[in-house]
Amino acid sequence: MKTLCAMTLLVSMLGSTIASADTFDGYECTDDCSGHQAGYDWAEGNYIDDEDSCDTTSQSFNEGCKSFVQGGSGIVSSDDDDDDDDDEDE
């Protein structure tokens, strides 16, 4: 019984990890990418051009800021689009 409970918990944890696999210009989001978007918007609005300026206590904000400095698009992407990789035989 303990093994069944442990396996059920593991499967549910893996499912929740897969569900939140969005990325912001390649940086993995933990929730809805709002921290990344805030950092990107802040860097854009303040004409930031140096990654050293992207140094706060928020990792997601910093990654969004760095994304702007690196010329990122500021777009959230979902990993659900990876299914197209099976078409390599064509």
DRENFI-809528 format. One record per residue (C-alpha): x, y, z; residue number from 1; chain; residue in one letter. Coordinates in Angstrom, 1 decimal. Layout:
<nodes>
NODE;east;north;up;k;c;r
NODE;X;Y;Z;NUM;A;A
...
</nodes>
This chain:
<nodes>
NODE;east;north;up;k;c;r
NODE;0.0;0.0;0.0;1;A;M
NODE;2.8;2.4;0.8;2;A;K
NODE;4.5;1.7;-2.5;3;A;T
NODE;1.2;2.5;-4.4;4;A;L
NODE;0.8;5.8;-2.5;5;A;C
NODE;4.4;6.8;-3.2;6;A;A
NODE;4.0;6.0;-6.9;7;A;M
NODE;0.8;8.0;-7.1;8;A;T
NODE;2.4;10.9;-5.4;9;A;L
NODE;5.4;10.7;-7.8;10;A;L
NODE;3.2;10.6;-10.9;11;A;V
NODE;1.1;13.6;-9.7;12;A;S
NODE;4.3;15.5;-9.0;13;A;M
NODE;5.7;14.8;-12.5;14;A;L
NODE;2.4;15.8;-14.1;15;A;G
NODE;2.5;19.2;-12.3;16;A;S
NODE;6.1;19.7;-13.4;17;A;T
NODE;5.2;19.0;-17.0;18;A;I
NODE;2.2;21.3;-16.9;19;A;A
NODE;4.3;24.3;-15.9;20;A;S
NODE;7.0;24.0;-18.6;21;A;A
NODE;6.6;27.4;-20.1;22;A;D
NODE;9.7;29.4;-21.0;23;A;T
NODE;10.5;33.1;-21.5;24;A;F
NODE;13.1;33.5;-24.2;25;A;D
NODE;14.6;30.2;-23.1;26;A;G
NODE;14.5;30.8;-19.4;27;A;Y
NODE;12.2;28.3;-17.5;28;A;E
NODE;9.2;29.8;-15.8;29;A;C
NODE;8.1;28.5;-12.4;30;A;T
NODE;4.5;29.8;-12.7;31;A;D
NODE;3.1;32.2;-15.2;32;A;D
NODE;6.3;34.0;-16.4;33;A;C
NODE;5.0;37.3;-14.9;34;A;S
NODE;8.4;37.9;-13.1;35;A;G
NODE;10.2;37.5;-16.4;36;A;H
NODE;7.8;39.8;-18.1;37;A;Q
NODE;8.2;42.4;-15.4;38;A;A
NODE;12.0;42.3;-15.7;39;A;G
NODE;11.9;42.5;-19.5;40;A;Y
NODE;9.4;45.4;-19.4;41;A;D
NODE;11.5;47.2;-16.8;42;A;W
NODE;14.7;46.8;-18.8;43;A;A
NODE;13.0;48.0;-22.0;44;A;E
NODE;11.4;51.0;-20.3;45;A;G
NODE;14.7;52.0;-18.7;46;A;N
NODE;16.8;51.4;-21.8;47;A;Y
NODE;19.0;48.9;-20.0;48;A;I
NODE;21.9;47.6;-22.1;49;A;D
NODE;24.1;46.0;-19.5;50;A;D
NODE;23.4;42.7;-17.7;51;A;E
NODE;25.0;44.0;-14.6;52;A;D
NODE;22.0;46.2;-14.2;53;A;S
NODE;19.8;43.1;-13.9;54;A;C
NODE;20.8;42.3;-10.3;55;A;D
NODE;17.8;42.1;-7.9;56;A;T
NODE;16.7;39.5;-5.4;57;A;T
NODE;14.3;38.0;-7.9;58;A;S
NODE;15.8;35.4;-10.3;59;A;Q
NODE;12.9;35.6;-12.7;60;A;S
NODE;13.0;39.4;-12.9;61;A;F
NODE;16.8;39.2;-13.5;62;A;N
NODE;16.3;36.6;-16.3;63;A;E
NODE;13.6;38.8;-17.9;64;A;G
NODE;15.9;41.8;-17.7;65;A;C
NODE;18.8;39.8;-19.2;66;A;K
NODE;16.5;38.6;-21.9;67;A;S
NODE;15.9;42.2;-23.0;68;A;F
NODE;19.7;43.0;-22.9;69;A;V
NODE;20.5;39.9;-25.0;70;A;Q
NODE;17.9;40.9;-27.6;71;A;G
NODE;15.2;38.4;-26.7;72;A;G
NODE;11.7;38.7;-28.0;73;A;S
NODE;10.0;38.8;-24.7;74;A;G
NODE;7.6;36.0;-25.7;75;A;I
NODE;6.4;33.1;-23.5;76;A;V
NODE;6.7;29.7;-25.2;77;A;S
NODE;5.1;26.4;-24.2;78;A;S
NODE;7.0;23.2;-24.5;79;A;D
NODE;3.9;21.5;-25.9;80;A;D
NODE;5.2;22.4;-29.3;81;A;D
NODE;8.0;19.9;-29.1;82;A;D
NODE;5.9;17.1;-30.7;83;A;D
NODE;7.0;18.3;-34.1;84;A;D
NODE;10.5;16.8;-33.6;85;A;D
NODE;9.2;13.4;-34.8;86;A;D
NODE;9.0;14.7;-38.4;87;A;D
NODE;12.8;14.5;-38.9;88;A;E
NODE;12.5;11.5;-41.3;89;A;D
NODE;10.9;13.7;-44.0;90;A;E
</nodes>
